[in-house]
Amino acid sequence: MNTELFLQIFIGICLIGLILSLFFEEWDYLISSIVIVFISIIISSLLIPLDSADDFKEIILAVDWEVIVFLFCIFTIVEIFKHVNFFETIAIQIVNRFYYTPRKMFYAICLTSTLIATIIEDLSVAIIFVPIMIQACRKMEISPVPYLFGITICINIASTLTPFGSAENIIIANYFGLTLYWHLIYLGIYFVCATIITLFLLDLFVLRRYIKERDTLLFAKSQTNAENITIFENLDLSKELDDKIHPDKRVNESSQVKPLLKSTIEKKVYVKNLIGLIGFIILLGTIPKIIITGPIGLLIFVLLNPIEKSSTKKRPDLSYFLRKIDAKLIYFFICLFILVHILDIIGLVGKIELLVESWSNHNTIVLTIEIILITSLLSGFLDDAPVTIMFLPIISKLITIGHFPSTPLLMGFTLGINLGGNFLPQGAACDMMTLELARKANVKGFTYKSLTLVGGLFALLHILLGIGYISIFIKIFL
């Protein structure tokens, strides 16, 4: 066995070991990643002649430091929003506005959480929205199951709309120079169509059944004890049931409903953060360099949300929020960048690229479909991060050396990475978080098995929609 083949097998095993360590929640995967990267560098330097200055410098420069800085900024901004309960307030406002009409609340909460997930990490969206929906649904005496399905499934589509909807998207966008404009132009139509179809099918096959069960329950209560239904006077029932329970009701319910949940944020704080968020989104759309927009956005929100230092004074305090962020994922990305660079040096990435290209038979549509299927399946069973970073040089070489058109390949790559997470719950951190929150709240009907079944079917649907969408795009524009 020659040295190159031995190294390829050894480093490949290291990469598989790193991925497997992600499945053990009790184990700190950051320790695994640091140890594996350190061993890989030592073994490679011993078996391959490396220039002590230039080659090791290349290993350090293999890390996309612009992405790392931007991720630090985004994670800190999210912590600021959590500190002031900004997104929680948005969710509460939606519940208070629509809780008397469960169907409208379903669409409103799913669309809002999806749009928010195009800006911040989907895990944070799940942490914010899921507990609020469970609490609200219990007060409404309707199962939270359809709302949890709606949130988890739809926010996996969200990251296709913007280059900063997920950490993986940030990496892809920065590597290939993709802007917000590129995502809106080439993937905006897919996002809209996939979201509408998903919500319609969830309404048809999931939500409708639970609304019917709740209507039956309320009607039974109205028949046995008229006083029991007074708290449900503002809830939206089917027209026939509503007429039986409230035959004299002819007013607009929405103008008389009382808030179901209470918000803790001050109106002034909410408004200034909303203005700051709008300004930050404008910055992200107008300045393509994330190394500039990230720190500017962070500075804006730190200044808008000073920390109380004494009983009378508040001052901006960046270090306060930096201490709160969980930076393990960022350090994990640094290790992955280095490990994949080593795989590229020893020729393993090149072999995978040749394998992918050989399957395509030099056909753009076939190659794009292969990219969607391979990346989505790997993302469904593994973590998105290593799959993303491993395929960056592969896609780049297919474009530069294979002379394939970049747009359809990048569309397929982005869709595949983001859509595969629903195949299995462990493929998406937000799915696992939603399951954990539902388990702690003792939500019946939302289990690993049910999420795997429903989420897997929708993941398959989204991938088929993606294949069809890109195939039409290639036929029309290429």
C-alpha positions in Angstrom: 0.0 0.0 0.0 1.5 3.3 -1.1 1.7 6.3 1.2 -1.0 8.3 -0.5 -3.6 5.5 -0.4 -2.7 4.8 3.3 -3.3 8.5 4.1 -6.5 8.6 2.2 -7.9 5.6 4.1 -6.6 6.9 7.5 -7.9 10.5 7.1 -11.2 9.1 5.7 -11.6 7.0 8.8 -10.8 10.0 11.0 -13.6 12.0 9.2 -16.1 9.1 9.7 -15.1 9.0 13.4 -15.7 12.7 13.7 -19.1 12.4 12.2 -20.0 9.4 14.4 -19.0 11.4 17.5 -21.9 13.8 16.7 -24.4 11.1 17.5 -23.3 10.8 21.2 -25.0 13.7 23.0 -23.2 13.0 26.2 -19.8 13.3 24.5 -18.3 16.7 23.7 -17.8 16.5 19.9 -15.4 19.5 20.0 -12.9 17.4 21.9 -13.2 14.7 19.1 -12.8 17.3 16.3 -9.6 18.9 17.9 -8.0 15.5 18.6 -8.8 14.1 15.1 -7.5 17.3 13.3 -4.3 17.3 15.4 -3.6 13.6 14.6 -4.4 14.2 10.9 -2.0 17.1 10.7 0.8 15.2 12.5 0.4 12.0 10.4 0.2 13.9 7.2 3.3 16.0 7.9 5.2 12.8 8.7 4.2 10.9 5.5 4.0 13.8 3.1 6.9 16.3 2.6 5.4 19.5 3.9 7.2 22.9 3.8 7.2 24.0 7.4 6.3 27.5 6.5 4.1 27.6 3.4 2.1 24.3 3.8 1.2 24.9 7.4 0.3 28.5 6.5 -2.1 27.1 3.8 -3.7 24.9 6.5 -4.5 27.9 8.6 -5.7 29.9 5.6 -8.0 27.0 4.6 -10.3 28.1 7.3 -12.8 30.6 6.0 -12.2 33.3 8.6 -14.8 35.7 7.2 -17.4 33.0 7.9 -16.1 32.4 11.4 -16.2 36.1 12.3 -19.7 36.5 10.8 -21.0 33.4 12.7 -19.7 34.9 16.0 -21.6 38.1 15.1 -24.8 36.3 14.2 -24.7 34.1 17.3 -24.2 37.1 19.5 -27.0 39.0 17.9 -29.3 36.0 18.5 -28.3 36.0 22.2 -29.2 39.8 22.3 -32.6 39.0 20.9 -33.1 36.2 23.4 -32.1 38.6 26.2 -34.8 41.1 25.4 -37.4 38.5 24.3 -37.7 40.1 20.9 -38.8 37.1 18.8 -40.7 35.6 21.7 -42.8 38.8 21.7 -43.5 38.4 17.9 -44.7 34.9 18.6 -46.9 36.0 21.5 -48.4 38.8 19.3 -49.4 36.3 16.6 -51.0 34.0 19.2 -52.9 36.9 20.8 -54.1 38.1 17.4 -55.2 34.7 15.9 -55.8 32.3 18.8 -59.6 32.5 18.2 -59.0 31.2 14.7 -56.7 28.1 14.9 -56.3 27.8 11.1 -55.2 31.4 10.7 -52.9 31.1 13.6 -51.4 28.0 12.0 -50.5 29.8 8.8 -49.4 33.0 10.6 -47.1 31.2 13.1 -45.6 28.9 10.4 -45.0 31.7 7.9 -43.5 34.0 10.6 -41.2 31.3 12.1 -40.1 30.4 8.5 -39.3 34.0 7.6 -37.4 34.5 10.9 -35.5 31.3 10.2 -34.2 32.9 6.9 -32.3 35.4 9.1 -31.3 33.5 12.2 -30.4 29.9 13.0 -33.3 27.5 12.8 -32.4 26.0 16.2 -33.0 29.4 17.9 -36.4 29.7 16.1 -37.5 26.3 17.5 -36.3 27.2 21.0 -38.4 30.4 20.9 -41.6 29.3 19.1 -42.2 25.8 20.2 -42.7 26.4 23.9 -45.0 29.3 23.2 -47.1 27.2 20.8 -47.4 24.4 23.3 -48.5 26.8 26.0 -51.0 28.6 23.7 -52.5 25.4 22.3 -53.2 24.0 25.8 -55.1 27.1 26.7 -57.1 26.8 23.5 -57.7 23.1 24.2 -56.3 22.1 20.8 -53.3 19.7 20.3 -50.0 21.5 19.4 -49.0 18.7 17.2 -49.9 20.3 13.8 -48.3 23.5 14.8 -45.1 21.7 15.8 -45.0 19.9 12.5 -45.6 23.1 10.6 -42.8 24.9 12.4 -40.2 22.1 12.1 -40.9 21.2 8.5 -41.2 24.8 7.2 -38.1 26.3 8.8 -36.1 23.6 7.0 -37.2 25.3 3.8 -36.3 28.7 5.1 -32.6 28.5 4.6 -33.0 28.2 0.9 -34.2 31.8 0.6 -31.2 33.7 2.0 -27.4 33.2 2.1 -27.5 33.7 5.9 -30.4 31.4 6.8 -28.1 28.7 8.2 -24.4 28.3 9.0 -24.0 26.0 6.0 -25.5 28.6 3.7 -23.2 31.3 5.0 -20.2 29.0 4.2 -21.5 28.2 0.7 -22.4 31.8 -0.1 -19.0 33.1 1.0 -17.1 30.4 -0.8 -18.8 31.0 -4.1 -19.6 34.7 -3.7 -23.4 34.2 -3.6 -25.5 37.2 -2.5 -29.0 37.8 -1.2 -29.9 38.9 -4.6 -28.7 35.6 -6.1 -30.8 33.6 -3.6 -33.9 35.6 -4.2 -33.6 35.5 -8.0 -32.7 31.8 -8.4 -34.3 30.2 -5.3 -37.1 32.6 -4.4 -39.7 31.0 -6.6 -38.9 27.6 -5.2 -39.1 28.8 -1.6 -42.6 30.4 -2.2 -44.0 27.3 -4.1 -42.5 24.8 -1.6 -43.8 26.7 1.4 -47.3 27.1 0.0 -47.6 23.4 -1.0 -46.2 22.3 2.4 -48.7 24.4 4.4 -51.6 23.4 2.2 -50.8 19.6 2.7 -50.2 20.0 6.4 -53.5 21.8 6.7 -55.3 19.1 4.6 -53.9 16.0 6.2 -52.9 17.1 9.8 -54.4 20.4 11.0 -57.9 19.7 9.8 -58.2 16.5 11.9 -57.2 18.2 15.1 -59.5 21.2 14.5 -62.4 18.7 14.0 -61.5 16.9 17.3 -61.4 20.2 19.1 -64.8 21.3 17.7 -66.3 18.0 18.8 -64.9 18.5 22.3 -66.2 22.0 22.6 -69.6 21.1 21.3 -69.8 18.3 23.8 -69.0 20.7 26.6 -71.6 23.1 25.3 -74.2 20.4 25.5 -73.4 19.3 29.0 -72.6 22.6 30.7 -73.2 26.0 29.1 -70.8 27.7 31.5 -67.9 25.5 30.4 -67.8 27.3 27.0 -67.5 30.8 28.1 -63.7 30.8 27.9 -64.0 29.6 24.3 -66.4 32.3 23.1 -63.7 33.8 20.9 -62.4 30.6 19.4 -63.0 29.9 15.7 -65.2 26.8 15.3 -66.8 25.4 12.1 -69.7 27.6 11.0 -72.3 25.0 11.8 -70.9 24.3 15.3 -70.4 28.0 16.0 -74.1 28.7 15.1 -75.2 26.0 17.5 -73.1 27.3 20.4 -73.4 31.1 19.8 -76.6 31.6 17.7 -76.8 35.3 18.6 -73.2 36.2 18.0 -73.0 38.7 15.1 -70.0 40.8 16.1 -66.4 40.7 15.0 -64.7 38.5 17.5 -61.2 39.8 16.8 -62.1 43.2 18.2 -63.2 41.8 21.6 -60.7 39.0 22.3 -58.5 39.2 25.4 -54.8 38.4 25.2 -54.1 34.8 25.7 -50.4 35.2 26.6 -48.5 38.2 28.1 -45.3 39.7 26.7 -42.5 40.9 29.0 -40.7 43.3 26.6 -41.2 47.0 26.8 -42.7 48.6 23.7 -39.8 51.0 23.3 -37.3 48.2 23.4 -39.3 46.1 20.9 -39.7 49.0 18.4 -36.0 50.0 18.4 -34.9 46.4 17.9 -37.4 45.9 15.1 -36.0 49.0 13.4 -32.5 47.7 14.0 -33.4 44.3 12.5 -34.8 46.0 9.4 -31.7 48.1 9.0 -29.5 45.0 9.5 -31.4 43.1 6.8 -30.9 46.1 4.4 -27.2 46.0 5.2 -27.0 42.3 4.4 -28.8 42.9 1.1 -26.7 45.9 0.0 -23.2 45.1 1.3 -22.0 41.7 0.0 -19.0 41.4 2.4 -20.2 39.6 5.5 -16.9 40.5 7.2 -18.3 44.1 7.2 -22.0 43.6 7.7 -21.6 41.2 10.6 -19.6 43.4 13.0 -21.7 46.5 12.0 -24.9 44.6 12.8 -23.5 43.4 16.1 -22.4 46.9 17.1 -25.9 48.2 16.3 -27.7 45.7 18.5 -25.1 46.1 21.4 -25.7 49.8 21.4 -29.5 49.4 21.2 -29.6 47.0 24.2 -27.4 48.3 27.0 -27.0 46.2 30.1 -27.9 47.5 33.5 -24.7 48.1 35.4 -26.2 49.7 38.5 -29.7 50.6 39.7 -29.8 53.7 37.6 -27.4 53.3 34.7 -27.3 51.0 31.6 -24.2 50.7 29.3 -23.4 48.7 26.2 -21.6 45.6 27.1 -20.4 43.3 24.3 -18.5 40.9 26.6 -21.8 40.2 28.5 -23.4 38.7 25.4 -20.2 37.0 24.1 -20.0 35.0 27.3 -23.5 33.7 26.6 -23.0 32.3 23.1 -22.3 28.6 22.6 -19.3 28.8 20.2 -18.8 25.0 20.0 -20.3 24.9 16.5 -18.0 27.7 15.3 -14.8 25.9 16.6 -16.2 22.7 15.0 -16.3 24.5 11.7 -12.7 25.5 12.0 -11.7 21.9 12.6 -13.7 20.8 9.6 -12.2 23.3 7.3 -8.7 22.1 8.2 -9.6 18.4 8.0 -11.2 18.8 4.5 -8.2 20.8 3.3 -6.0 17.8 4.4 -8.4 15.5 2.4 -7.8 17.8 -0.6 -4.0 17.7 -0.2 -3.9 13.9 -0.1 -6.2 13.6 -3.2 -9.3 12.1 -1.6 -11.5 15.1 -2.5 -10.3 14.8 -6.1 -11.3 11.2 -6.3 -14.8 11.9 -5.1 -15.1 14.7 -7.6 -14.0 12.4 -10.4 -16.6 9.8 -9.2 -19.4 12.4 -9.2 -18.4 13.7 -12.6 -18.2 10.2 -14.1 -21.8 9.5 -13.0 -23.0 12.6 -14.8 -21.9 11.6 -18.3 -21.3 15.4 -18.8 -25.0 16.1 -18.6 -25.8 19.2 -16.5 -29.3 18.0 -15.5 -28.1 14.6 -14.4 -25.1 16.0 -12.5 -27.3 18.5 -10.7 -29.8 15.8 -9.7 -26.9 13.7 -8.4 -25.7 16.6 -6.3 -29.1 17.1 -4.8 -29.7 13.5 -4.0 -26.2 12.8 -2.6 -26.0 15.9 -0.4 -29.6 15.6 0.8 -29.2 12.0 1.7 -25.9 12.6 3.5 -27.4 15.6 5.3 -30.4 13.5 6.3 -28.3 10.8 8.0 -25.3 12.9 9.1 -24.7 16.4 10.2 -24.9 19.2 7.5 -21.6 20.8 8.4 -19.1 18.1 7.3 -21.1 17.4 4.2 -21.1 21.1 3.2 -17.4 21.7 3.8 -16.4 18.4 2.1 -18.4 19.2 -1.1 -17.1 22.8 -1.4 -13.9 21.9 -3.4 -15.8 19.2 -5.3 -18.5 21.7 -6.6 -15.7 24.2 -7.3 -13.7 21.8 -9.4 -16.8 20.7 -11.3 -17.4 24.3 -12.2 -13.8 25.4 -12.9 -12.2 22.2 -14.3 -15.3 20.4 -15.6 -16.7 23.6 -17.1 -20.3 22.9 -15.9 -22.5 26.0 -15.5 -22.3 27.2 -12.0 -25.8 28.4 -11.3 -27.7 25.0 -11.5 -24.9 23.2 -9.6 -25.0 25.8 -6.8 -28.8 25.7 -6.7 -28.7 21.9 -6.4 -26.0 22.1 -3.8 -27.9 24.6 -1.7 -31.2 22.7 -1.9 -29.6 19.4 -1.2 -27.8 20.6 1.9 -30.8 22.3 3.4 -33.6 19.9 2.4 -32.1 16.6 3.6 -32.5 17.5 7.3 -36.1 16.4 7.5 -35.3 12.8 6.4 -34.4 11.9 9.9 -34.7 14.1 13.0 -31.0 13.8 13.8 -30.3 15.4 10.5 -31.6 18.8 11.8 -30.8 20.2 15.2 -34.1 22.1 15.2 -36.0 18.8 14.8 -34.2 17.2 17.7 -34.8 20.3 19.8 -38.6 20.3 19.0 -38.8 16.6 19.9 -37.1 17.3 23.2 -39.3 20.3 24.1 -42.4 18.2 23.1 -41.2 15.3 25.3 -40.6 17.6 28.3 -44.1 19.1 27.8 -45.7 15.7 27.5 -47.1 16.4 24.0 -49.0 13.3 22.8 -48.7 12.4 19.1 -45.4 14.2 18.4 -42.7 11.5 18.6 -39.5 10.5 16.9 -41.5 8.0 14.9 -44.2 10.4 13.8 -41.7 13.1 12.9 -39.6 10.7 10.9 -42.7 9.6 8.9 -44.1 13.0 8.3 -40.8 14.8 8.0 -39.4 12.2 5.7 -42.3 12.4 3.3 -42.0 16.1 3.2 -38.3 16.0 2.7 -38.9 13.6 -0.3 -41.5 16.0 -1.6 -39.2 19.0 -1.2 -36.3 17.2 -3.0 -38.6 16.2 -5.9 -39.9 19.7 -6.1 -36.2 20.9 -6.2 -35.3 18.5 -8.9 -38.3 19.5 -11.0 -37.6 23.2 -10.4 -34.0 23.0 -11.4 -34.7 20.8 -14.4 -37.2 23.4 -15.7 -34.7 26.2 -15.0 -32.0 24.4 -17.1 -34.4 23.6 -19.9 -35.5 27.3 -20.2 -32.3 29.2 -19.4 -29.4 27.0 -20.4 
